Amino acid sequence: MFVAIKKQQSINNKKTTIIGDTTNLFSKVFYKVLYSNQKGGEFLLGLDLLKDSAKRDLLYIALTKLEYLFQDLVIKDKCTTKYLQKNGEKLFLNLLSQTCEDFLYQQYGRKFQINPRTLKNTIYTKQLLTDIEILFQVPISILVNPKTSEFRSVYYPVYKTASKQFIEALLDNLVIEISNCLIFFIVVNFSYIYLFRQRIFRSKFLSLRNIERFKNNFIWQIRLKKQVFKPANIYENSYRIYILRTTGITTRLIYANRTAQIKSMQNSSLFIIGFIELRDFLNSRLDEITYVLGSGVRFILTSVLGRFVGLIWRGIIDGLKNNN
């Protein structure tokens, strides 16, 4: 009995240590949410629609919900690779719906019931779910163990272990993607209500015309990412993440092993890969042709033309000698 109690105390102490260590990471992200939520990149963000106060509120709620979820998983001994692989999608959708409900309640004082299945049917959510491992499962698992096998399967050998800065960047990306996803859902389902737009949208987006223009551009960017940028990133073993900085929200490409995703690509995505291969092939041949032409021109200039100039110069010298 005493041994069992000591073992349980040891487990509880370990859980407390894990939660305590991650609290510092979440605190850093919380600070950046308050002071660096301005746009700083070229990509269109759903957050661009919101007033500064609403933007901070959404990011703050998303991060708070994420921290609560992580702590709950640790306490219940569910923060394991096996559990996250099996339940990752369900956990992520519940996180989305709870964040959305809390944000809408905070802004309007009214409780909205958001069905996770409804969220799942949006194109933005579908796009995020195709990257559920990199986006959600890996950041959660490495909060417990920075050297977890799931992390190494995706980021090794470029990143041998998850540093605090690297984990922080993945948390930044997860929170921003959650927020963008919810803004897309809100725009599609609630933007036709003027009082809704008046409460949280920037003044330039109060008119339906500007909202529809933004929505169309946003959808176009999502499809462009899905059909063009994502296949290219998968083929190059890279992953684009959003990062919170003091200068704003920026993007960065990091290494990620995504070989397995190539097998599940659609024909349109495979076409992009084929185009990249063709471009690489043509660029290589163009380099070879340029090298050959350059070598030929250099040979002509140094050998043929050089000798010709030498003969002329020699003739001039001989002519001068004869005149003398």
C-alpha positions in Angstrom: 0.0 0.0 0.0 2.8 2.4 0.9 4.7 1.6 -2.3 1.5 2.3 -4.4 1.0 5.6 -2.6 4.7 6.6 -3.2 4.3 5.6 -6.9 1.1 7.7 -7.3 2.8 10.6 -5.6 5.8 10.3 -8.0 3.4 10.2 -11.0 1.5 13.3 -9.7 4.8 15.1 -9.1 5.8 14.4 -12.7 2.5 15.7 -14.0 2.8 18.8 -12.0 6.4 19.4 -13.3 5.2 18.9 -16.9 2.4 21.4 -16.5 4.6 23.8 -14.7 7.3 23.7 -17.4 4.7 24.3 -20.2 3.1 27.2 -18.3 6.2 29.3 -19.1 5.8 28.5 -22.8 2.1 29.4 -22.9 2.9 32.6 -21.0 5.3 33.7 -23.7 2.7 33.1 -26.4 0.1 34.9 -24.2 2.4 37.9 -24.1 2.9 37.9 -27.9 -0.9 37.7 -28.4 -1.3 40.9 -26.4 1.4 42.9 -28.2 2.2 41.4 -31.6 -1.1 40.5 -33.3 -0.7 42.8 -36.3 -0.3 41.4 -39.7 3.3 41.2 -40.9 3.2 38.9 -43.9 2.0 38.7 -47.5 -0.7 36.1 -46.9 -4.3 37.0 -46.2 -5.4 36.2 -42.7 -8.9 35.8 -41.4 -7.8 37.8 -38.4 -7.4 40.8 -40.7 -11.2 41.3 -40.6 -11.3 41.8 -36.8 -10.9 44.9 -34.7 -7.7 44.8 -32.6 -9.6 44.1 -29.4 -11.6 41.2 -31.0 -8.5 39.8 -32.5 -6.7 39.7 -29.2 -9.8 38.2 -27.6 -10.0 35.4 -30.1 -6.3 34.5 -30.0 -6.4 34.6 -26.2 -9.4 32.3 -26.0 -7.9 29.9 -28.5 -4.6 29.7 -26.5 -6.4 29.4 -23.2 -8.6 26.5 -24.5 -5.5 24.8 -25.9 -3.7 25.0 -22.6 -6.7 23.6 -20.7 -6.9 20.8 -23.2 -3.3 19.9 -22.7 -3.5 20.0 -19.0 -6.5 17.8 -19.0 -4.8 15.3 -21.2 -1.7 15.2 -18.9 -3.8 14.8 -15.8 -5.8 11.9 -17.4 -2.7 10.2 -18.8 -4.0 10.6 -22.3 -1.2 12.8 -23.7 0.3 9.8 -25.6 1.2 9.3 -29.2 -1.3 6.4 -29.5 -4.2 8.3 -28.0 -3.5 11.4 -30.0 -3.3 9.5 -33.3 -6.6 7.8 -32.5 -8.5 10.9 -31.2 -6.6 13.8 -32.6 -9.2 14.9 -35.1 -12.0 14.7 -32.5 -10.0 16.6 -30.0 -9.1 19.3 -32.5 -12.8 19.7 -33.7 -14.0 20.0 -30.1 -11.2 22.6 -29.4 -12.5 24.6 -32.4 -16.1 24.4 -31.4 -15.4 25.4 -27.7 -13.2 28.3 -28.8 -15.8 29.5 -31.2 -18.6 29.3 -28.6 -16.6 31.2 -26.0 -15.6 33.9 -28.4 -19.1 34.5 -29.6 -20.4 34.5 -26.1 -17.8 37.0 -25.0 -18.6 39.3 -27.9 -22.4 39.1 -27.8 -23.3 37.8 -24.3 -25.3 35.0 -25.9 -24.5 31.3 -25.9 -24.2 29.8 -29.3 -24.2 26.0 -29.9 -21.5 25.1 -32.5 -21.6 21.6 -33.8 -18.1 20.2 -34.5 -19.5 18.4 -37.6 -20.6 21.8 -39.0 -17.1 23.2 -38.5 -15.6 20.1 -40.1 -17.5 20.7 -43.3 -15.8 24.1 -44.1 -13.0 24.1 -46.6 -10.6 25.7 -44.2 -11.2 23.0 -41.5 -10.9 20.2 -44.1 -7.6 21.7 -45.2 -6.3 21.8 -41.6 -7.4 18.2 -40.9 -5.1 16.9 -43.7 -2.2 18.2 -41.6 -3.6 17.2 -38.2 -0.4 15.4 -37.3 2.0 18.3 -37.9 -0.5 21.0 -36.9 -2.0 19.5 -33.7 -0.7 16.1 -32.6 3.1 16.8 -32.7 2.9 20.1 -30.7 0.8 18.5 -28.0 3.0 15.4 -27.7 6.3 17.3 -27.6 5.0 19.5 -24.7 5.4 16.3 -22.6 8.5 14.9 -24.3 10.6 17.0 -26.7 12.3 13.8 -28.0 9.1 11.9 -28.7 9.2 9.4 -31.6 6.4 11.3 -33.3 8.5 14.5 -33.4 11.5 12.6 -34.7 9.5 10.9 -37.4 8.5 14.3 -38.8 11.5 16.6 -38.1 14.6 14.4 -37.8 17.4 14.8 -38.7 17.2 18.5 -39.3 15.7 19.0 -35.8 16.9 16.2 -33.4 15.0 17.5 -30.4 12.3 20.1 -29.9 13.8 23.2 -28.4 11.6 25.6 -26.4 11.8 28.1 -29.2 10.7 25.5 -31.7 7.7 24.3 -29.5 6.8 28.0 -29.1 6.7 28.5 -32.9 4.5 25.4 -33.3 2.1 26.8 -30.6 2.0 30.1 -32.4 1.1 28.4 -35.6 -1.6 26.2 -34.0 -3.3 29.2 -32.3 -3.3 31.3 -35.4 -4.6 28.5 -37.6 -7.4 27.9 -35.1 -8.3 31.6 -35.2 -8.2 31.8 -38.9 -10.4 28.7 -39.2 -13.0 30.1 -36.9 -13.1 33.5 -38.6 -13.7 31.7 -41.9 -16.6 29.9 -40.3 -18.0 33.1 -38.8 -17.7 35.0 -42.1 -19.6 32.3 -44.0 -22.3 31.8 -41.4 -22.8 35.2 -39.6 -21.4 38.0 -41.7 -24.8 38.8 -43.3 -26.0 40.1 -40.0 -25.1 43.8 -39.7 -25.0 44.0 -35.9 -22.5 41.1 -36.0 -20.2 42.9 -38.4 -20.6 46.1 -36.4 -19.5 44.4 -33.2 -16.2 42.7 -34.2 -15.3 43.7 -37.8 -13.1 46.6 -38.8 -14.9 49.6 -40.2 -13.8 48.9 -43.8 -15.6 45.6 -43.6 -19.0 46.9 -42.5 -20.4 46.8 -46.0 -21.5 43.4 -47.6 -19.5 44.3 -50.7 -16.2 44.4 -48.9 -17.1 41.4 -46.9 -17.9 39.4 -50.0 -14.7 40.6 -51.7 -12.6 39.6 -48.7 -14.4 36.2 -48.5 -13.8 35.5 -52.2 -10.1 36.4 -51.9 -9.8 34.3 -48.8 -11.4 31.3 -50.5 -9.2 31.8 -53.5 -6.1 31.8 -51.3 -7.2 28.6 -49.5 -7.7 26.8 -52.8 -4.4 28.1 -54.1 -2.7 26.8 -51.0 -4.4 23.4 -51.3 -3.8 22.9 -55.1 -0.4 24.6 -55.6 1.5 25.6 -52.5 0.8 22.5 -50.4 1.8 19.9 -53.0 5.0 21.9 -53.6 5.8 22.0 -49.9 5.1 18.3 -49.5 7.3 17.5 -52.4 10.1 19.6 -50.9 9.6 18.2 -47.4 8.7 21.6 -45.9 5.8 23.0 -43.9 4.8 26.7 -43.7 3.9 28.0 -40.2 2.7 31.3 -38.8 4.7 32.9 -36.1 3.8 35.6 -33.7 6.5 38.3 -33.5 6.8 41.8 -32.1 6.6 43.1 -35.8 3.4 41.1 -36.4 2.3 37.7 -37.7 4.8 36.3 -40.2 5.3 33.0 -42.0 8.3 30.7 -42.2 9.1 27.5 -44.0 10.5 24.7 -41.8 11.7 21.2 -42.7 9.1 18.4 -42.2 9.1 14.8 -43.5 5.9 14.6 -45.5 6.8 11.7 -47.8 3.8 9.6 -46.7 1.4 12.4 -47.8 2.4 12.1 -51.4 0.6 8.7 -51.6 -2.7 10.3 -50.7 -2.5 13.1 -53.2 -5.1 13.7 -55.8 -4.4 13.9 -59.5 -4.5 17.7 -59.5 -1.8 17.8 -56.8 0.3 15.2 -58.6 0.1 17.5 -61.7 1.8 20.2 -59.7 4.6 17.8 -58.7 5.0 16.8 -62.3 5.2 20.4 -63.3 7.9 21.0 -60.7 9.9 18.0 -61.9 9.6 19.3 -65.5 10.7 22.8 -64.5 13.7 21.3 -62.6 14.6 19.2 -65.7 14.3 22.1 -68.0 16.3 24.3 -65.7 19.1 21.7 -65.5 19.1 21.4 -69.3 19.1 25.2 -69.7 22.1 25.3 -67.3 23.9 22.7 -69.4 23.2 24.6 -72.7 24.3 27.9 -71.1 27.5 26.2 -69.9 28.2 24.7 -73.4 27.5 27.9 -75.2 29.6 29.8 -72.7 32.5 27.4 -73.1 32.2 27.7 -76.9 32.2 31.5 -76.8 35.1 31.5 -74.5 37.0 29.1 -76.8 36.3 31.3 -79.8 37.4 34.4 -78.0 40.5 32.9 -76.5 41.6 30.6 -79.3 40.3 31.6 -82.7 39.8 35.3 -82.2 43.0 35.5 -80.0 45.1 34.0 -82.7 43.5 36.2 -85.3 44.3 39.3 -83.3 47.8 38.0 -82.7 48.4 37.6 -86.4 47.2 41.1 -87.1 49.4 42.5 -84.4 52.4 40.5 -85.7 51.7 41.8 -89.2 51.7 45.4 -87.9 55.0 44.8 -86.1 56.6 43.3 -89.2 55.3 46.2 -91.3 56.8 48.7 -88.9 60.1 46.8 -89.0 60.2 46.8 -92.8 59.5 50.6 -92.9 62.4 51.2 -90.6 
